[in-house]
Amino acid sequence: MHYLRVIITGVLAVLQSAAFAAVLPGDDAGNSLSGTITDKSSNNPLPGATVYLPDLHVGASANAQGQYEIKNLPKGKYLVEVHFIGYAAHTEVVQINGATTASFALSETLIEKNEVVITGVNLATTLRKTPTPVSVIRRDYLDANISTNIIDAIAKLPGVSQLTTGPAISKPFIRGLGYNRVVVVGDGVRQEGQQWGDEHGIEIDDYNVGKVEVLKGPASLVYGSDALAGVVNIVPPGAVAAGHVKGNVAANYLTNNGQISYHADIAGTTQKGFTWSVFGTQKFAHDYKNKYDGYVYNSKFRNTNYGGSIGLNKQWGSSTLRFTSFNQELGLVEGDRNEQGQFIKPVNNNGVADEAVATDDDFKSYSIGLPKQKITHQKLVWDNNVYLSNGGRLALTLGYQWNRRKELGNVLDPNDPDLFLKLNTFNYSLRYYLPEMNGWQTTIGVNGMKQQNTIGGEEQLIPAYDLFDAGVFAVTSKTFDKLTLSGGLRFDSRNMKTKLLETGGETKFGVVDRNFSNASGSVGVSYLASDRVTLKLNAARGFRAPNISELAANGVHEGTIKYEYGNQDLKPEVSTQGDVGVEFNSMHVSASASLFYNHISNFIYARKLVNAAGGDSIPATDNDEGYAAFKYQQSTANLYGGEFTLDIHPHPIDWLHFENTFSYVRGVISSATDSTKYLPNIPAARWISELKGRFKKVGGVMQNAYAGVQMDLTFAQNDVFYAYQTETTTKGYTLLNAGIGTDFVNKKNKVLFSLHVAANNITDVAYQNHLSRLKYAPENEATGRVGVYNMGRNFSVKVAIPIDFK
């Protein structure tokens, strides 16, 4: 920690000196960006097209004449992105100095090639210039695809999968790694909500999303410990142009589990730079069903989420305060059935805990049974940018997260939590974006977090603890004609100290006081070999400190159906990964390939324990449920694989797309020879193929229509950690999905509302995903099938009504 304090002191000194160069009110009042946005072929104006500067979080919309203007900007070079529905996004670096004029002509095409990326880089850049593999989806993708939560919505991206415990709980996995190895960023800060747990989902509203960026590979350079596998950056909607008010009202219904969702949001910006926004979402569902299990008892859930923001954009910079509240109640599927294969439920029989057969009314009721979780996650983020007179920029982001997670399962006292986790997190980040020097764009900074976790309830799985970490970093990039070079260094230190807990005269949790520190770095290049071909190469080193469950767990983990033991002697994981990629874009075909090799030292995983007789080790518990015991251990691991995409869009019928993605990852432990050589929770290979038509103009009252059919083929996973029955094999399956949608417009081509109709698993295939925790539920004695199956056939209808006025 001493060395880190010295480094942080030096960085803060640089940041403090930079602060003295801050722009005084009035210094840059003349800096602005204006121009027109037109159709490249017809030269007609494009009213409603948006111009956005991602690094400054400001933008504007074109008026009826295609004209736009953004005032109160700092001097310097900034990436500008221009969007309009039905046209290729245009990106361009603009030098702003005084009253700057820049006009843009957009090409009418339905192929997205110029997406802007902000995740894992020091300044916004295009996908072609970032050396790391990144996938990006926007709001229209989320509207057109069926999902029950935000991670479910992105799980079809190449290299991305999800570990699930029913439809309400999904955890992101990137290239075979999940839990604390993936950092989820929401509202600009890393999401902290007990993400070590199998049945702990992501507390972010899937409607309050502008776009999602998924960075694949070690990203410890910018985000610190835990970003070993990558980052899921969930970006909220951007600011509205000055003088405008925009919003959206949406409703969605899913037939399989009767899911009903309502959402409304509205935001505005005054001519004087005051910004505001509010949103609210309510979502509830009864039990889902499939061909083998029928309705799955207690798979229902309910969400009530809301939030808002206020801010100010001025010539000196910007300041925005955002608040979100995520509130969820969900059932935990245990999968217990009687000899006839009927699901059973716990009941209070005149003061005695008993069981009864779940009825059709229970399945279709929106009232959640036991066991269940109640989660409240509130987040306050203060984001600030100060423009400096030397052309640099100072950014300060402070966040506070208040997470409460209750697990309730006592039918005799249903409001008394068995497990109560209370986590408070303070996030901080201070960055100095140096003025451009000879084409080099460099950022230095300090970021980290302080956590306090306390526990309650009758059962304890993890101890109370205090955590503090800090990291200093420097990242830089430069473009040399066709080659872009980027990289940087980082040093982190984390301290975690648990608190003593004694119960019944015995020590439940002892004191663990550990310090973890490590250096991270990356270097990568992106080379534009031609107008059509881009080559990428990246090498990165990242690290992850053990989480609280891995270090100190001692108790029953209800959601995973096991008894967990921590290991206080664990060392940090260290990842060294190499990525190589190629992208090809032509008038008829777009294709990409990305290969990776990830070597992880001290890889942490849970292994089932055995007793002296070679059977399951079953610790004694108060409720005598007979949970098998697991303990965390370490070894050297290697993961390798890649993602491949192919999009055929033959000209001149480029409205037609035949899109294909293939993802493969294999994870092994170096020293093992039998099934223990396979890492647990490695997703099966997956091929998704979709034939889709996109039509900018349909005629009459419809525009921006689409229709498509999709084949989702997941291969069998037989390379599993089978020893001690830690993991079981999973059969392959093929799902057939389809969707149609369109915007309905008036005579002035203003969108009145959008309609999206979709179907998943049309042939009602009964399947189990390899990363579904429910496949380890008890055997159905009536059929001999083990576990619970995933959701069956599901239809969705979604309607969205835009709000837009001055």
N, C-alpha and C positions, 0 to 999 in steps of 0.2 A: 504493500500500500504506500510505503514511503516514496518509492520511485514514481508511482502514479501521481502522488500529490505534487511532486516536483514538476512533472510533465504538465499536469493540469494548471499549475500556477503559471508556467510559461505560456501556455495557450491562452489563459485568461488575460495575461498581460498584453498579448497581441490583440485580443478582442477588445480590450479596454482602450488601447491606443487607436484602434479602428473606430471606436465609438466617438472619439473626438472629431472625427472627420464627417460626422453626421450632417446631412443636409439641413440647413436652417429653412424655416418656412419662407417660401417665395423664391428660393434659389433655383428650383427646377420647374417653376410654374409654366414655362414655355414649352416643355417637352411633351409631345403628344404624337399619336399615330392615327392617321386617317387615310381614306381612299375609297375605292369602289370594288365590289365583288360582282363579277359577271360570268356568264356562260362562255366558255372558250370558243365554241363553234358559232354561236349566234350573236355573241356580244351583248345579249340581253341581261339586264340586272337580275340579281338573285335576292329578292327581299327575304329577310329572315335568316340568311346565312350568318354564321357566328364566327367571330375572330377572337382568339383566346391566347393569352400569354401565360403558360403554365407556371413559370417560375415566379411570376408576380401575382398570380391568382386574380387577374382582371381580364375583362373582355367586353365585347360589344356585339350588337346585332345590326345587320344592314337594314336600312329603311326601304321604302317603296322604290326609290331610285337606285338601290344597291349601295348606298353610301353608309360608311361607319366612321366613328371617331372615338378614340380613347384618350382621355386627358390625364394629367398629373402622373407622368411616367418618369423614371430615372434615366439618365444617360447610360448607354451601354449597348451591347449586342444581346438580343433575346430571340429565342425560338418562338415563332408565331405559327399557330395551327388554325386552319380555316376549314369549317365543316358545313355541309349542306346535304340534306337527305337526297340520295340518288346520285351523288357526285363523289369522286375520289377526294379524300381529305388532302389538303395542300399544306405542306410545312415549308417554312422558309426562315432563315436567320436574318433579322432586320437590325440595322444599326440605328438606334434612336438618339438623335441629337437635335434639340429644338423641335420645331414643327415638322415632323417627318411624314412623308407621303409614301404609301405602299398599296398598290392595287393588285388584286388577285383574280385570275381567270381559272375557273374550275372545269375539269373535263367530266362529261356525263358518262360515268361508268359505275358499275356496281361492285368493283373489286377494290378492297381496302389494302393499300400497300404502304401508306405513309403514316402509320399510327405513331403517336408520341408516347414516350415512356418516361416516368419520373421515379420509378422504383430502383433503388440500388445505385443511382448515379448522382453526381454532384449537381448537375443542372439537367433540365429537361432535354431529351434528345430523341431522335427517331429510332425505330426498331432496327433499321439497317446499320446504324452507327454504334449500337451497343453490342459489346462482344459476348455478353451473357444471354442465354436463351430466356426469352420473356414472352408470355402469352397475354393478350389483352382482349377483354370483352366489354361491351358497352350496354347501356340500358335496353336497347332494342333486342339484344341477344337474350337478356333475362326475361323480357316480355314474351318472346317467342318459344321459350322452353319451359317445361313443367318442372317445378322444384318445390320442396317443402321447407327449405332453409337456404341460407346464402352459400354454404359449402356444397350442398346438393346441386346448386345452380352452376357451379364451375367444375364439377367432377368429370365432365366429358372432355375437358381440355387435355391435349396430349401431355402425358407425364404426370397428370393429377388424378388422384383417387380419393376415396373417403372411407374412413372407418365409422361405421354406424351402429347405433343401438336403437333401432326403430326410426321412423320418419322425422322425428323432431331433433335427433342428436346426430350430428355429423362432424367429424374432425378431419381437417385436410391432411393428405399425404402427398408428398412430392417425391417422385422417383424412389418410392419404397420407404420413405422416412416420414414420421409424423410426431405427434405429441409436442414436447418442448423442442423438437428439432426444426419445427416450422414456426416462424414468427408471423402472426397476423397483425396487420396494421390497420387501424380504423381511425378516421379523423386526424391522421397524422401522428398518432402515438401507438405503440405496441399494445395490443389487447392483452390484458392480464385477468384471467378468471379461472384459476385452478385447472389450467389446460393439461396437466399431467394425467387427469382421469380419463378412462375409456369412455365413460358416459357423461363427460362434460363437453358440451357443444360450444359454439361460438356465439357470443352475446351481441350480435350486430343485426339490425333490421335489414332484411333483404330488399325492402322497397326504398330505403334511404341510401341509394347507391347511384353514383354517376357512371363509374366504370370500375373494373377489377383488373389489376395487373398481378400476374403470377411470375415471379422470378425463380428459376430453377437452378439450384446450386448454392454453395456456401456464400452467405451474404453477411458474414460477421463484420465485414469492413465498415459498413454503415450502421448496422443494427446491433452489434455486440453479440454476447453469448446467446445461443439458442437458434440462430438463423443458419443452422448447419445444413439443412436440406433446401432452404429457400424461404421466400417471403410471399405471402398473400396480402396485397395492398388493396384494401377496399376504400375507394376514393368517393367521398360524398359529392353530390351535385355541385357544380361550379357556381360562381357568383353570377347574378343576372346583370345584364347590361344596364347602364345608367338610364334612369327614366322609365324603366319597364317593371312590370309585375308579371311573374310567370308561376305556373303551378300545374298540378295534376290531381285528378280524382280517379281512383281505380278500384275495381272489384274483381274478384276471382273466385271460381268455384271448381273443386275437384270432386269427381264422382266417387272414387274408390273409398275415401275416408270422410266424405262429406265436408271437406275443408272449405271454409268460407273466409275470405280475406277482404278487408276494407282498408283503403289507404287514401290519404289526402295530404298534399303539401303545397305550400305557396311561399314565394320569395320575391324580394324586390330590392331595387337600388335607386336612391334618389339622385338628382342631378348634383347634389353636393357630396356624394360619396358615401352616404349612410346605407348600410346593407342590413337586411334582416331575412329570416326564414323561420318557418314552423312546419312540423309534420306530425302525423299520427297514423298508427297502423294497429289494426286488431285482426287477429287470426285465430281460428279455433277449428278443431277437427275431432271426429270420433274415431273409433278403432278402424284400422285398415284391414283389408282382406286379401287372400290369395287362394288359388285353386286347391292346395293341399290342406291348409289350416283353417279355411273359412275366415271368419273375423278373428283377429289376434287380440286377445283381451288386454286392455289397459295400454294400448299403443296411441292413445289420444293425447292431445296437447292444446294449450291455449296461450296466445301471446298478446300482450298489450304494450306497445312501444310508442314513444313520443319524444320530441326534442325540438330544438330551435337554435338560432344563432343571431347575434348582432355584431356589426362590425363597422369599420370606417376605412375608406380608401382615400388617401390624401397625397399631396405632393411629397410629403416626407416619408410615406410608406403606407402600411396597412396594419390594422389590428382587428382580430376577429375572436369572439368568444362563442364557443359551441357547447351545447348541453344535449346529452341523449340519455334516455332511460329505457332499458330493456327489461321486460318483466315476463317471465315464462313459468307456467305450471305444466308439468308433463308426467304421464304415467311411465313407470319402469316395467317393461315386459319381463316376467319371470318364466313364462312358458309352462307352468305346472298344469297337468291334466290328469283326469281320472282314468280308470282302466278302459273306459269307452272312448277315450280320446277327446273328451270335452274339457275346455278350459275351466279351471276353478278359480274362485276369488276368495279372499279372506273376508270374514263377516264377524260381527259382534253378536253372539248368541246369548242374550241375557247376561252380559258381563263375562262371557267366556269366549276366548278367541277360537273361531271355528272356520270351516270352509263350506262353500256352496258352489253349485254349478253356475257359470256365467250364462246369462240369458241373452236373447236377441235384443231386449231392451237395454241391457248393460252395454252391448257392443255399439249400439247406435246412439247411446246417450253421450252428451258432451260433458257430463260430470265425471271428473277424473277420480279413479279409484286408488287403492294402495297396492304396492308402494308407489311413491311419487316423489318428484323433486319440485321445489319452488326456488326460482332463481331471480334475483334482482341485481341488475348491473347498471349503475349510474356513472356517467363520465362527463367531466368538465375539462375542456381544452381551450387554452388561450394561445393563439397563434399570432406572431408579430413579425413584421418585416420593416426594417429601417434602411432607407436608401442613403448611401454615403456620397459625399461630394467627389471622392476620388474614383467613383465608378464601381465601388464595391457595394456589398449589401450585408447587413447583419440580421440574422433570423433567430428568434427566441420562441420556443414552444414549451409550454408548461401544461401538464395534465394531471388530473386526479381521478382515480377510479375507485368506486365503492362497490364491492362485489359481495353478495350474500347468497349462499347456496345451502338449502335445507333438503335433507332426505327424510321422508316420513313414511313409516311402515307399521306403526303400532295401531292395530284396528281398535283396540280398547281406548286409546287416547290419540286420535288421528292428528291432532294439532301439536303434539309433542315431538320435536324432531329427534330421530335417532342419531343423525349426523348434522352438524351445523358448522359450516366453514365461513369465516368472516375475513375477507382479504381487502386491505386498503393499499393502494399503490399510488405513489407520486412519481410521475415521469418528467424528465427535464432534458432539453436539448438546446444548445447554443452553437450556432454556426456563423462563420465569417466567410462569405463568398468574395474572394480577392478579385480586384480588377484584372481584366484580361491582360496578360503579359506575354508578348510575342506569340499570341495564339493559344497559350496555355490557360485553361480554366481550372482554378484550384479552389478547394474548400477545406478549411480546417474547423474542428469543432470538438465539443465535449457533450456526451449524452450518457444517460443511465436512468436508474430508478431506485426508489426506496420503498420497501414493502414491510407491512406488518400483518401477520396472519394469526388470528386467534380461533379457538375451537370451542364448540359447545355440543350439547346433545348427550345422549346416554352412551353412544358408541364413539370411539375415537380411532381414526385410521392414520392420521398424520398428527404430529405435534404442532403446537403454536411455534412461530419462528419470526425472526427479524432478518431482513435481507437488505443489503445496500451494494449497488455496483456502480461503477463509473468507467468510462472509456474515452480515450482521446484518439482522434483520427485525422488523417489528411488524405484527400482524394483529388486526382487531377486528370485532365484529358486534353488532347490536342488532335486536330485533324490536319494531316499532311496530304493535301490534294485528295487522293482516293483512300488514304489509310487513316483510321482513327485509332489512337493509342490511349488507353485509360488504365488506371490502377491506383494503388494507395496502400497505406499501412495503418494499423490500429493496435492499441494496447489496452487490455481490459483487466479489471480486478473486481472480484465479487466476494463478499463475506456473508455467510449464512450461519445463524446461531439459533438453535432450537431451545425450547424451554422445558424444564423438568416437569413431569407429571407422574404422580404416584396415586394408584387406586388400590384399595383393599390391602394396604400395607406393602404392595409390590410396585416396582418401578415400571410404569407403562412406557414412558419415553424418557430416556436419559438426555443429558445435555450434549449436543453436537455443535462444535464451533469450528467451522472450516473456512479457509481462504482459498480462492481459486483465481489464478491469473494466467494470461496467455497473450501471445501476439498473433495478429491476423494480417493477411495481406492478399492482394490480387493484382494481376496484370493481364491485360487482354488487348487484342487488336481486332478491328473489323476492316476488311479490305474490299473496296468496290472494284472487283476485277473487270467488270463491264457494266453497262446499263442494266444488264439482266442478271448478273451473277454477283453475289456477295459471299465472301469467305470470312469465317469467324474462328478465333482461337482464344481460349481463356484458361488461366490457371489460378486457383484460389486456395487459401488455407483458412479454415474457420475452427471455432471451438465451441463447446457447450459444457457448462458446469452441470453436475448432477442436480436434479430437481428434488424437492422435499420428499416426495414419495419414494424415490430411489434411495435416498440417504437414510430415511428414518421411519418409513411406514411400519405399522405393527397393528394389524386389525383386518376385519372383514371389509372387503370392497364389494358392496352389494351389486353394483352395476356390472362387475366383471365376473361375478359368481366365484370368487376366490379369496383366500386369506393371503395378505401380502406382508412380506418382511423386507425392510430396507437394509442397506449395507453402508455403514458410515465410513468405510475405507475406500469408497469409490473414487476414482481419479477423473479428471475432465476428459471428455471425448475431444479428439483432435482430428479434423478432416482435411485431407489434401485431395483436391479434385481437379481433373482436367476436362475441358469441353472443346469439341471441335464441331463446326457447323458449316453448312453451305445452303444458300437460298438462291432460287432461280425464279424469275418472273418474266413472262412473255405475254404476247397478246392472247395466246391460246391456253397456256399452262402456267401454273404457279406451283412450285415444289420446294420442300426444305427437308433437311436431314440434320439431326443433332445427336452426337454420340458423347457419352461421358464415362469416366472411370473415377470412382470415389473410394479412397482408402481411409478407413477410420480406425484410429488407435483408441483402445480402451472403450470400445463400443459397449453400451449398457443395455441389458435385456433381462427379462424375468424368465426363470426356469422353474418348472414344477419340482418340488422336493419329494423324495421317496423315504419311506420308513425302513426299519431294519429288515422287514420281510420283503422289501421290494415293491410294496404297494404305495398308495397315496399317503402322504403325510397330512393328517387331518388334525389341526390344533383344536383344543377344547375351547368352545365358545359358550357364552351365556345362553344363546338360543339353540345350541346343539344342532345347527343346520348341517354340519359335516362338510365344510368348505375345504377343498384341496389347497395346500400351501404352496406359494411361489416366493422365490427370493431373487433379488437382483444380483447379477454377476457381470463380469466384463471379459471381452476378448477382442482380438483384432478382426475387423470385418472389411470386406470388399464388396462394393456394389458397382454394377456396370449395366449399360443398356443404352436406350436412346428413343427418340421420337422421330417419326417420318410423316410428312403431310404431302398430299397431292390434290390440287384443285384444277380440274379441266373445265375451261370456260371458252368453248370454240367461238371465234369471231366469224361472222357478225352476230351470231346468236349468243352473245356473251351474257344474256339474261339467264342462261342455263348454266348451272354449276353441278359438277360431280366431284364432291369433296370427300377425301379419305384421310384418316389419321390412324397411325399405328404406334402403340406404346409398349415398350418392353423393359423390364428391370429384373435383375437377378442379384440376390444378396447372399453371400456365403461368409462363414467364419473360417479363418485360415487354418487353424490347427486341428479342426474336427474332421472325422472320416465318415461317420454314419449320418443319420438324419440331423444330428446336432450341428452339422456344417451349414444348415440353411438358417438364415435369419427369419424370425417370425414376422408375420404381418407384411409379407411381400405380395403386392397385388399381382394378379394374373395378367398375362399379355392381353391386349385389347385392340380390336380393330373396329373403327366406326366409319361407315360409308353412307353418304347422304346425297341424294339427287334432289336438287332444289332449283326452282325457278323464281326469279325476282323481277318484278315488273314496276318500273317507276311510274308509268302511266297506263292505267287500265281502261280509262274512258268512263264517262259519266261521273258518278259521285265517288269513285274509288281511285286511290293513288297508293304508290309504294306497297304494292301487294306482294305476297310470297306464297308458295306452296311447296311442300317437300315431303319426302319419305326417307326414313333413316333405318339402317341396319346397325345394331349395336351388338357385336360379337365379342364375348369374353371367353377366353380359352380356359381350359382346366388348369388348376394349380396343384401339381403333385409334388413339387419340391418344397416340402414343409418341415418344420421343426417338430417331428412326430414323437420324439423321445418323451417319455413320461406323460404322453397324451397332451402335451402342451398345445399342440395345434393339429388340425385334421385337414385332409385333402378336400378339394372342392371341385365339383364337376363344372364343365363349361356350359354355356348357354347362349342363345341368340334372341335378342329382343327386337321387335319391329315397332317403330315409332313414326308418327306423322304430324304435320301441322300446316295450318293455313292462317293467313292474316292480312289485314289491309287497313289503310286509313280512309275514312269517309270525309269528304270535303264539300264545301259549299261552292257557289258559282265563282267566288274569288279565290278558290283553291286554298282556303283556310281550313285546317283540320278541325272537324267537329268532334270526332271520336275515333278511337282505334279499336279493332276487334281482333282477338287472337284465339284460335281454336286448335287444341293439340290433343294427341293421344299417345300414351306410353304403353308399351307391352300389349300391343293390340291383340296378339294371339293368346294372351293370358298364360304365359309360360310360368311354371312354378320353378323358382330358382333360389339359390343362396349365393350371395356375393362372398368372396373369400374374406373380405374385411368386415363382414357383418358379425357383430358380437352375438346376435340372436341365434346363429347357427350352433352355438354351444349350449343352448337351452336343453332341458331334459328330453328324453325320448318319448315320442308318442306311442304308447303301448298298443294302441289299436291298429296302427299302421306300420310300426317299426321304424319310422323315420325319426332321425335325431334332429333336434333344434326346431327353430321357427323359420319360415321362408319369407322372402322379400315381398314387396307389394305387387299385386296382380294388375290386371287391366285398369287403366286410369284415364279418364277424359277430363279436359280442362277447358273452361271458357273464361276469358279475361277481357274486360272492357276498360279502356282508359280515356278520360276526357281531359284534354289540355286546357289550361287557362293562360291567356296571354293578352295583356293590355298595357297601355301607357299610363 
